[in-house]
């Protein structure tokens, strides 16, 4: 990742990891607010049903993995959530780097975080170990390629009958700039997010259920979730931060097209204020699928 660090008046360096952690945590709570759940209700019901079917006295814990876990915020929130209350669950978070992980001393006893590359085959010790695998917002890793390597990684991790939940944004189909007055335009905000659409082939996101079926999964389904109107400005600001980061990561700090992209962003912020009130309407998608028994 390109270093987005800045220095405040006290000389303290606010580096890329600080900014990444802040953005990931904001994304989590916005996603949770839009969805209304952390774990899809179909998956929740399946896990509770498994508990009912298990023999009394069974000491086997349910196993849930979170890939590209970042700060681990999704795992920590799920571990405290009423969604899985009454279930014995062990949580595993995986990321390519430990940079955003809390120190092991501060982790809940039922949470473990470790490094893993989701573009490679997982180690043998993890094959078929998980009842649920969750993944969120990895579209920047699949800019013009195929999600199949990640799907195969997930399939290898899952137990027979285990579920995948994939939370993603779809710039091709669910990015619309809105203003309170339909006659008022926000050209800079529109251009800012159009750059994201133009820089990669995101068509794989809408096709994800069909791709999962092709790769041997069952019961694949995808649904968008509509954020409340009062949350749209928060989504807009979050994605403008993302646009700035992508302009640096994809194009470099000195590349003219990247500079031109970044010059749009301050003007887009102005369009988001009270004089115009422009917002980006995103509808985050949730795709679920099940590995055959």
C-alpha positions in Angstrom: 0.0 0.0 0.0 1.3 3.5 -0.8 2.2 5.4 2.3 -0.5 8.0 3.1 1.2 9.2 6.2 0.9 12.8 7.5 2.5 14.5 10.4 0.7 16.7 12.9 2.0 19.7 14.8 3.5 17.5 17.5 5.5 15.5 15.0 3.4 12.3 15.5 3.2 10.3 12.3 -0.3 9.3 11.3 0.7 6.6 8.8 -1.1 4.4 6.4 -1.9 1.7 9.0 -3.7 4.3 11.2 -5.7 5.5 8.2 -6.5 2.0 7.0 -7.6 0.9 10.5 -9.9 3.9 10.9 -11.4 3.4 7.4 -12.0 -0.4 7.9 -13.7 0.2 11.3 -16.0 2.8 9.7 -16.8 0.5 6.8 -17.7 -2.2 9.3 -20.3 -0.1 11.1 -21.7 1.3 8.0 -22.1 -2.1 6.5 -23.7 -3.5 9.6 -26.2 -0.6 9.7 -27.1 -1.1 6.1 -27.4 -4.9 6.3 -29.1 -5.1 9.7 -27.0 -8.2 10.6 -23.4 -9.4 10.9 -24.0 -13.0 9.9 -26.7 -13.7 7.3 -30.0 -15.0 8.9 -29.8 -18.1 6.8 -26.4 -18.9 8.2 -27.4 -18.0 11.7 -30.4 -20.5 11.5 -28.1 -23.2 10.1 -25.6 -22.8 13.0 -28.4 -22.9 15.6 -29.9 -26.0 13.9 -26.5 -27.7 14.1 -26.4 -27.2 17.8 -29.8 -28.9 18.1 -28.6 -31.9 16.1 -25.4 -32.4 18.1 -25.3 -35.0 20.8 -25.7 -33.8 24.3 -22.3 -33.2 25.9 -20.5 -32.7 22.6 -17.4 -30.5 23.1 -16.9 -29.6 19.4 -16.9 -25.8 18.9 -18.3 -24.2 15.8 -15.5 -22.6 13.7 -15.8 -19.2 12.0 -13.1 -17.7 9.8 -12.8 -14.1 8.7 -10.5 -13.5 5.7 -8.8 -10.2 5.0 -9.8 -9.5 8.6 -7.8 -6.2 8.9 -8.4 -5.0 12.4 -10.6 -8.0 13.2 -13.6 -5.7 13.9 -16.1 -8.0 12.3 -15.0 -11.0 14.4 -14.9 -9.0 17.6 -18.4 -7.6 17.0 -19.8 -11.0 16.0 -18.3 -12.6 19.1 -20.4 -10.2 21.3 -23.5 -10.2 19.1 -26.8 -11.8 20.2 -26.9 -13.5 16.7 -24.9 -16.5 17.9 -25.9 -16.4 21.6 -25.9 -19.8 23.2 -23.4 -21.3 20.7 -19.9 -22.4 21.4 -17.9 -20.7 18.7 -14.1 -20.3 18.0 -13.2 -17.4 15.8 -10.2 -17.1 13.4 -9.1 -14.0 11.6 -6.6 -14.1 8.7 -4.8 -11.4 6.8 -1.7 -11.1 4.7 -0.1 -8.8 7.3 -0.2 -8.5 11.1 0.0 -4.7 10.9 -3.6 -4.0 11.9 -4.0 -6.8 14.4 -4.4 -6.1 18.1 -1.7 -7.5 20.2 -2.5 -11.1 21.2 -2.6 -10.0 24.9 -5.8 -8.0 24.2 -7.7 -10.6 22.2 -10.8 -12.4 23.6 -10.0 -16.0 24.5 -12.1 -17.4 21.7 -10.4 -15.3 18.9 -7.1 -16.1 17.2 -5.6 -13.9 14.4 -2.8 -15.0 12.1 -1.3 -14.4 8.6 -2.5 -16.1 5.5 -2.6 -15.3 1.8 -6.0 -15.8 0.4 -4.7 -15.9 -3.2 -2.8 -19.1 -2.3 -3.9 -22.5 -1.2 -4.3 -22.6 2.6 -2.1 -24.8 4.7 -3.2 -28.4 5.1 -4.0 -27.9 8.8 -6.8 -25.5 7.8 -8.4 -27.7 5.1 -12.1 -28.4 5.9 -12.0 -26.8 9.3 -14.6 -24.0 9.2 -18.4 -24.0 9.4 -18.5 -20.4 8.1 -16.0 -18.3 6.1 -16.7 -14.6 5.9 -14.9 -12.2 3.5 -15.5 -8.5 2.9 -14.4 -5.8 0.4 -11.6 -7.4 -1.5 -12.6 -6.0 -4.8 -9.3 -4.1 -5.2 -7.6 -7.5 -5.3 -9.6 -8.6 -8.3 -9.5 -5.5 -10.4 -9.7 -7.2 -13.8 -9.3 -10.8 -13.0 -11.4 -13.6 -11.7 -12.5 -14.3 -8.1 -12.0 -18.1 -8.7 -8.6 -18.3 -6.8 -10.2 -16.8 -3.7 -13.3 -19.0 -4.1 -11.2 -22.1 -4.2 -9.3 -20.9 -1.2 -12.6 -20.5 0.7 -13.9 -23.8 -0.5 -10.8 -25.5 0.8 -11.3 -24.0 4.2 -14.9 -24.9 4.6 -16.3 -28.1 6.1 -18.8 -30.0 3.9 -22.1 -28.1 4.3 -20.3 -25.0 5.5 -21.3 -21.5 4.4 -19.6 -18.6 2.7 -20.7 -15.0 3.3 -19.1 -12.5 0.9 -19.8 -8.8 1.5 -18.9 -6.5 -1.4 -19.5 -3.2 -3.1 -20.4 -3.1 -6.7 -19.2 0.1 -8.5 -20.7 -1.0 -11.8 -24.3 -1.5 -10.5 -24.7 0.3 -7.2 -22.9 3.6 -7.4 -25.3 6.6 -8.1 -24.7 10.2 -7.2 -27.9 11.9 -5.9 -28.8 15.4 -4.9 -31.9 16.6 -3.1 -32.9 18.7 -6.1 -32.9 16.5 -9.2 -32.1 19.6 -11.3 -28.9 20.2 -9.4 -25.8 18.3 -10.5 -22.6 17.3 -8.7 -20.1 16.9 -11.6 -17.0 16.6 -9.4 -18.4 13.9 -7.2 -19.8 12.1 -10.3 -16.4 12.2 -11.9 -14.6 11.1 -8.8 -16.6 7.8 -8.6 -16.7 7.4 -12.4 -12.9 7.0 -12.2 -13.4 3.9 -9.9 -15.8 2.4 -12.5 -13.3 3.0 -15.3 -10.2 1.7 -13.6 -11.2 -1.9 -13.3 -13.6 -4.6 -14.5 -16.0 -5.0 -11.6 -18.5 -7.2 -13.6 -17.4 -10.3 -11.6 -19.3 -9.0 -8.5 -22.8 -9.2 -10.0 -21.8 -12.6 -11.5 -20.5 -13.9 -8.2 -23.5 -16.3 -7.4 -23.2 -17.9 -10.8 -19.4 -18.2 -10.4 -19.9 -19.9 -7.1 -22.3 -22.4 -8.6 -19.7 -23.1 -11.4 -17.1 -23.8 -8.7 -19.2 -26.4 -7.0 -21.1 -24.4 -4.4 -24.9 -24.6 -3.8 -27.7 -22.3 -2.7 -25.8 -19.2 -4.0 -27.7 -16.0 -3.7 -26.9 -12.2 -3.7 -28.9 -9.3 -2.4 -28.1 -5.5 -2.2 -28.9 -3.6 1.0 -30.1 0.0 1.0 -28.5 2.3 3.5 -30.8 4.8 5.3 -30.8 8.2 3.7 -29.2 9.8 6.7 -26.2 7.4 6.5 -25.5 8.2 2.8 -23.2 11.2 3.6 -21.1 8.9 5.8 -20.9 6.3 3.0 -19.9 9.2 0.6 -17.1 10.5 2.8 -15.8 6.9 3.3 -15.7 6.2 -0.4 -14.0 9.6 -1.2 -11.2 8.5 1.2 -11.1 5.2 -0.7 -11.0 7.1 -4.0 -8.0 9.1 -2.8 -6.2 5.9 -1.6 -6.9 4.1 -4.9 -5.6 7.1 -6.9 -2.3 6.7 -5.1 -2.1 2.9 -5.0 -3.1 2.4 -8.6 -1.6 5.4 -10.3 1.1 6.6 -8.0 1.7 10.0 -6.4 3.4 11.6 -9.4 1.2 10.2 -12.2 -0.7 12.9 -14.0 -4.0 11.0 -14.1 -3.7 10.3 -10.4 -3.2 14.0 -9.7 -6.2 14.9 -11.8 -8.3 12.4 -9.9 -7.2 13.8 -6.5 -8.0 17.3 -7.7 -11.6 16.4 -8.1 -12.0 15.2 -4.5 -11.9 18.6 -2.6 -14.5 19.9 -5.0 -16.6 16.7 -4.4 -16.5 17.4 -0.7 -17.8 20.9 -1.4 -20.7 19.4 -3.4 -21.5 17.2 -0.4 -22.0 20.1 2.0 -25.3 21.9 2.7 -25.3 24.1 -0.4 -25.8 21.1 -2.7 -26.2 18.0 -0.4 -24.8 15.5 -2.9 -24.3 11.9 -1.8 -23.2 8.7 -3.2 -25.9 6.1 -3.0 -24.2 2.7 -2.5 -26.0 -0.6 -2.0 -23.6 -3.0 -0.5 -24.2 -6.6 -1.6 -24.2 -9.8 0.5 -23.6 -13.1 -1.3 -24.0 -16.4 0.4 -23.4 -19.9 -0.8 -23.0 -23.4 0.7 -20.4 -26.1 0.2 -22.1 -29.4 -0.7 -22.3 -32.0 2.0 
